[in-house]
Amino acid sequence: MLSVKHLIDTYSLTADDITQILDTARSFAAVNNARVIKKVPALRGRTIVNLFLEPSTRTKSSFELAEKRLSADSISMGGSTSSVVKGESLADTIQTIDAMNVDMFICRAKLAGTPQKITENTDAIVINAGDGKHQHPTQAMLDLYTIREHFGHLDNLRIAIVGDLAHSRVCGSLVPALKTMGSHVTLVGPPTFQVDDPSWFGCPQTSSLDEIIEDMDVVYMLRVQLERMEGAAIPSRREYNRLYGLDMVRVNRMKEHAIICHPGPMNRGMEINADVADCARSRILDQVNAGVLTRMAEMYLLLGGESNAVSD
């Protein structure tokens, strides 16, 4: 099992933890991708609460599918269905649900630190499904899975993370996870989107995509998060696309084996062009599929699922 009780961030994960998640996810691939009956009894009798306090499509649906694949009992709460909108404190909400003897909370929240706060009010296991601009560890795991499946390894790969670095919890989770696994990361973005202290990440930062693109094994395009801008100045969509968008001219300069990733949802025509998103190098739909597998693995490992249930 993993060395952590909760999955709150990627800094707490060791290389062995990450490898175990990715290997376990691969063992679930046949369940999700090949079987007619896509279900195993690994978490039968376990109760999981999906507490989504911020809108989500990919993450929420993939967690719900992963729970069904593992035969867990689950309920989904959030937005207008949560008593938080009536003025109840988060602590009271969690303690009320906890009194029903649930086993796990999956939390998505607009405020950074919310999943950690939940751990202080329950004995159940907590998985962070994205909190503000802080962390999104399950996204990082599906990204690592996708990249490792293509190359067969993660060590010594050169990976560019491009775009809205300052507002991205994907960047905050993926960079430390990649470094733990031995990859070399370069951050790329316009000055208004760059991180304040790249040395904290331990990787270089540049404002020129064209200077580094030919050296990269993976070009990971971040969504421009207009909803988190807080007044940040950005050029027009056309200007942003010209300077930092991934078009086929740039794609044709990439290494022959290099791939393209994006966490979704995409701003087509801004950070990535439509023909690029759908080209043979794109692994975007592979990332979506990997999300179900890695989230199955994370829940299975954290809840100590039945050891023989993966192959049942």
C-alpha positions as CSV (number, residue, x, y, z in Angstrom):
1,M,0.0,0.0,0.0
2,L,1.0,3.7,-0.3
3,S,3.1,5.5,2.3
4,V,0.4,8.2,2.8
5,K,-3.0,7.9,4.3
6,H,-4.5,10.7,2.1
7,L,-3.8,11.9,-1.4
8,I,-3.6,15.6,-0.9
9,D,-0.6,16.6,-3.0
10,T,2.3,15.1,-5.0
11,Y,5.1,16.4,-2.7
12,S,4.2,13.7,-0.2
13,L,4.5,10.8,-2.7
14,T,7.7,8.9,-3.1
15,A,8.9,7.4,-6.4
16,D,7.7,4.0,-5.0
17,D,4.3,5.4,-4.3
18,I,3.9,6.8,-7.8
19,T,5.2,3.6,-9.4
20,Q,2.7,1.5,-7.4
21,I,-0.2,3.8,-8.5
22,L,0.9,3.5,-12.2
23,D,1.5,-0.2,-12.0
24,T,-1.9,-0.8,-10.3
25,A,-3.6,1.4,-12.9
26,R,-2.2,-0.7,-15.6
27,S,-3.5,-3.9,-14.0
28,F,-7.0,-2.3,-14.1
29,A,-6.7,-1.5,-17.9
30,A,-8.3,-4.8,-18.9
31,V,-11.3,-4.1,-16.6
32,N,-12.0,-0.7,-18.0
33,N,-10.9,-1.1,-21.6
34,A,-11.5,-4.7,-22.7
35,R,-14.2,-6.3,-20.6
36,V,-17.9,-6.3,-21.5
37,I,-18.7,-6.3,-17.8
38,K,-16.5,-3.5,-16.5
39,K,-16.5,-4.3,-12.8
40,V,-14.5,-5.9,-10.1
41,P,-15.5,-6.4,-6.4
42,A,-12.3,-4.7,-5.1
43,L,-14.2,-2.0,-3.0
44,R,-17.5,-3.8,-2.5
45,G,-19.1,-2.5,0.7
46,R,-17.0,0.6,0.9
47,T,-18.7,4.0,0.8
48,I,-17.3,7.0,-1.0
49,V,-18.6,10.6,-1.0
50,N,-17.8,12.8,-4.0
51,L,-17.9,16.3,-2.6
52,F,-17.5,18.6,-5.5
53,L,-17.8,22.2,-4.4
54,E,-16.5,23.5,-7.8
55,P,-17.8,22.6,-11.3
56,S,-16.1,19.6,-12.9
57,T,-16.8,17.3,-15.8
58,R,-13.8,15.1,-16.5
59,T,-12.6,14.7,-12.9
60,K,-16.1,14.1,-11.4
61,S,-17.3,11.7,-14.1
62,S,-14.0,9.7,-14.1
63,F,-14.2,9.3,-10.3
64,E,-17.8,8.2,-10.5
65,L,-17.0,5.7,-13.2
66,A,-13.9,4.4,-11.3
67,E,-16.1,3.9,-8.1
68,K,-18.6,1.9,-10.1
69,R,-15.8,-0.2,-11.7
70,L,-14.6,-1.1,-8.2
71,S,-18.1,-1.9,-6.9
72,A,-18.0,0.8,-4.3
73,D,-21.1,2.5,-3.0
74,S,-20.9,6.2,-3.7
75,I,-22.9,9.4,-3.4
76,S,-22.2,12.8,-5.1
77,M,-22.7,16.1,-3.3
78,G,-21.8,19.7,-4.1
79,G,-23.1,23.0,-5.3
80,S,-26.8,23.4,-4.5
81,T,-27.0,19.9,-3.0
82,S,-24.6,20.8,-0.2
83,S,-25.7,22.4,3.1
84,V,-22.6,24.7,2.7
85,V,-24.8,26.9,0.5
86,K,-27.2,27.3,3.4
87,G,-24.4,28.7,5.6
88,E,-23.3,25.5,7.3
89,S,-19.6,25.4,7.9
90,L,-17.4,22.9,6.0
91,A,-16.4,21.3,9.3
92,D,-20.0,20.8,10.3
93,T,-20.8,19.3,6.8
94,I,-17.9,16.9,7.0
95,Q,-18.6,15.8,10.6
96,T,-22.3,15.2,9.7
97,I,-21.4,13.0,6.7
98,D,-18.7,11.3,8.8
99,A,-21.2,10.3,11.4
100,M,-22.8,8.1,8.7
101,N,-19.6,6.1,8.7
102,V,-18.3,6.7,5.2
103,D,-14.9,5.5,4.1
104,M,-13.6,8.1,1.7
105,F,-14.1,11.7,0.6
106,I,-13.2,12.9,-2.9
107,C,-13.0,16.7,-2.7
108,R,-13.0,19.3,-5.4
109,A,-12.9,22.9,-4.1
110,K,-12.4,26.5,-5.2
111,L,-10.4,27.3,-2.1
112,A,-6.9,26.0,-1.7
113,G,-6.4,23.8,1.4
114,T,-10.0,22.5,1.6
115,P,-9.1,18.8,1.3
116,Q,-6.5,19.2,4.1
117,K,-9.1,20.9,6.2
118,I,-11.4,17.9,5.7
119,T,-8.8,15.5,7.0
120,E,-8.9,17.4,10.3
121,N,-12.7,16.7,10.7
122,T,-12.9,13.0,9.7
123,D,-11.1,9.7,10.1
124,A,-12.1,8.8,6.6
125,I,-9.5,8.9,3.8
126,V,-9.4,12.0,1.6
127,I,-8.4,12.5,-2.0
128,N,-7.8,15.9,-3.4
129,A,-9.6,16.2,-6.7
130,G,-8.3,19.8,-7.2
131,D,-8.2,22.7,-4.8
132,G,-8.0,26.2,-6.1
133,K,-4.6,27.0,-7.6
134,H,-2.9,24.7,-5.3
135,Q,-2.8,21.0,-6.2
136,H,-4.5,18.4,-8.5
137,P,-2.6,15.2,-7.7
138,T,-4.9,12.7,-9.4
139,Q,-4.5,14.7,-12.7
140,A,-0.7,14.4,-12.3
141,M,-1.0,10.6,-11.9
142,L,-3.0,10.2,-15.1
143,D,-0.5,12.4,-16.9
144,L,2.4,10.3,-15.7
145,Y,0.6,7.2,-16.7
146,T,-0.1,8.5,-20.2
147,I,3.5,9.5,-20.7
148,R,5.0,6.3,-19.2
149,E,2.7,4.2,-21.4
150,H,4.1,5.9,-24.5
151,F,7.8,5.9,-23.6
152,G,7.9,3.0,-21.3
153,H,9.6,5.1,-18.6
154,L,9.7,8.5,-17.1
155,D,13.4,9.0,-16.2
156,N,15.4,11.5,-18.2
157,L,12.5,12.6,-20.4
158,R,12.5,16.3,-21.3
159,I,9.1,17.8,-20.7
160,A,7.9,21.4,-21.4
161,I,4.9,22.6,-19.5
162,V,3.5,25.6,-21.5
163,G,1.1,28.4,-20.8
164,D,-0.8,29.7,-17.8
165,L,1.7,28.5,-15.2
166,A,0.7,31.0,-12.5
167,H,-2.9,29.9,-12.2
168,S,-2.4,26.2,-12.8
169,R,-2.9,23.6,-10.1
170,V,-1.9,21.0,-12.8
171,C,1.5,22.6,-13.0
172,G,1.8,22.7,-9.2
173,S,1.2,18.9,-9.0
174,L,2.8,17.7,-12.2
175,V,6.2,19.4,-11.9
176,P,7.1,17.8,-8.5
177,A,5.8,14.4,-9.6
178,L,7.8,14.4,-12.8
179,K,10.9,15.5,-10.9
180,T,10.4,12.7,-8.4
181,M,10.4,10.2,-11.3
182,G,13.5,11.7,-12.8
183,S,12.2,13.8,-15.7
184,H,13.6,17.2,-16.7
185,V,11.0,19.9,-16.7
186,T,11.1,23.3,-18.4
187,L,8.4,25.9,-17.7
188,V,7.3,28.1,-20.6
189,G,4.9,31.0,-20.5
190,P,4.4,34.7,-21.0
191,P,5.8,36.9,-18.2
192,T,2.3,37.6,-16.8
193,F,1.7,33.9,-16.5
194,Q,5.1,32.8,-15.1
195,V,5.6,31.5,-11.6
196,D,7.3,33.9,-9.2
197,D,10.0,31.6,-8.1
198,P,10.9,28.8,-10.6
199,S,13.8,27.8,-8.3
200,W,11.2,26.6,-5.8
201,F,10.1,24.1,-8.5
202,G,13.8,23.4,-9.2
203,C,13.4,23.8,-13.0
204,P,14.2,26.5,-15.6
205,Q,11.6,28.9,-16.8
206,T,11.5,30.7,-20.2
207,S,9.2,33.0,-22.2
208,S,10.1,31.4,-25.5
209,L,8.4,28.2,-26.7
210,D,10.2,28.3,-30.0
211,E,13.7,28.2,-28.4
212,I,13.0,24.9,-26.6
213,I,10.4,23.0,-28.5
214,E,12.8,20.9,-30.6
215,D,14.5,19.5,-27.5
216,M,11.3,18.2,-25.8
217,D,9.9,14.7,-25.6
218,V,6.6,15.9,-24.3
219,V,4.9,19.3,-24.9
220,Y,2.2,19.7,-22.2
221,M,-0.1,22.6,-23.0
222,L,-2.0,24.2,-20.1
223,R,-5.5,25.7,-20.4
224,V,-5.6,29.5,-20.1
225,Q,-7.7,29.8,-16.9
226,L,-9.7,32.9,-17.6
227,E,-11.8,32.3,-14.5
228,R,-8.7,32.6,-12.2
229,M,-7.1,35.6,-13.8
230,E,-7.8,38.1,-11.0
231,G,-7.1,40.9,-13.4
232,A,-3.9,39.5,-15.0
233,A,-3.1,41.1,-18.4
234,I,-3.2,38.8,-21.4
235,P,-3.0,39.6,-25.1
236,S,-5.8,38.9,-27.4
237,R,-6.6,35.2,-28.2
238,R,-5.0,35.6,-31.6
239,E,-1.8,37.2,-30.1
240,Y,-1.6,34.5,-27.4
241,N,-2.0,31.8,-30.0
242,R,0.7,33.3,-32.2
243,L,3.3,33.5,-29.4
244,Y,2.4,30.5,-27.2
245,G,-0.2,28.4,-29.0
246,L,0.7,25.0,-30.4
247,D,0.1,24.9,-34.1
248,M,1.2,22.5,-36.8
249,V,4.2,24.6,-37.7
250,R,5.6,24.1,-34.2
251,V,4.4,20.5,-34.0
252,N,6.5,19.8,-37.2
253,R,9.6,21.0,-35.4
254,M,9.1,18.6,-32.5
255,K,11.2,15.4,-32.2
256,E,9.9,12.5,-34.2
257,H,8.7,10.6,-31.2
258,A,7.5,13.6,-29.1
259,I,3.9,13.7,-27.9
260,I,1.4,16.4,-26.9
261,C,-0.7,16.5,-23.7
262,H,-3.4,18.8,-22.4
263,P,-5.4,18.5,-19.2
264,G,-8.6,19.7,-20.7
265,P,-10.9,21.4,-21.3
266,M,-9.2,22.9,-24.3
267,N,-9.5,26.5,-25.5
268,R,-9.1,25.5,-29.2
269,G,-7.5,28.2,-31.2
270,M,-5.9,29.7,-28.1
271,E,-3.3,27.5,-26.4
272,I,-3.8,24.7,-28.9
273,N,-5.1,24.5,-32.5
274,A,-7.9,22.2,-33.4
275,D,-5.8,20.2,-35.9
276,V,-3.1,19.8,-33.3
277,A,-5.5,18.5,-30.7
278,D,-6.7,15.8,-33.1
279,C,-3.3,14.9,-34.6
280,A,-1.5,11.6,-34.2
281,R,0.9,13.0,-31.6
282,S,-1.9,14.0,-29.3
283,R,-2.4,11.9,-26.2
284,I,-5.3,14.0,-24.9
285,L,-8.0,11.2,-25.1
286,D,-5.5,8.8,-23.7
287,Q,-5.2,11.1,-20.7
288,V,-9.0,10.9,-20.3
289,N,-8.9,7.1,-20.3
290,A,-6.0,7.1,-17.9
291,G,-8.0,9.2,-15.5
292,V,-10.4,6.3,-14.8
293,L,-7.5,3.8,-14.4
294,T,-5.4,5.9,-12.1
295,R,-8.3,6.9,-10.0
296,M,-9.3,3.3,-9.6
297,A,-5.7,2.6,-8.5
298,E,-5.6,5.4,-6.0
299,M,-8.9,4.5,-4.3
300,Y,-8.0,0.8,-4.3
301,L,-4.6,1.4,-2.7
302,L,-5.7,3.9,-0.2
303,L,-8.7,1.8,0.9
304,G,-6.8,-1.5,1.0
305,G,-9.0,-3.2,-1.5
306,E,-9.3,-7.0,-1.8
307,S,-6.0,-8.3,-3.0
308,N,-7.5,-10.8,-5.4
309,A,-10.2,-8.5,-6.8
310,V,-8.2,-7.0,-9.6
311,S,-8.2,-10.2,-11.6
312,D,-11.7,-11.4,-10.6
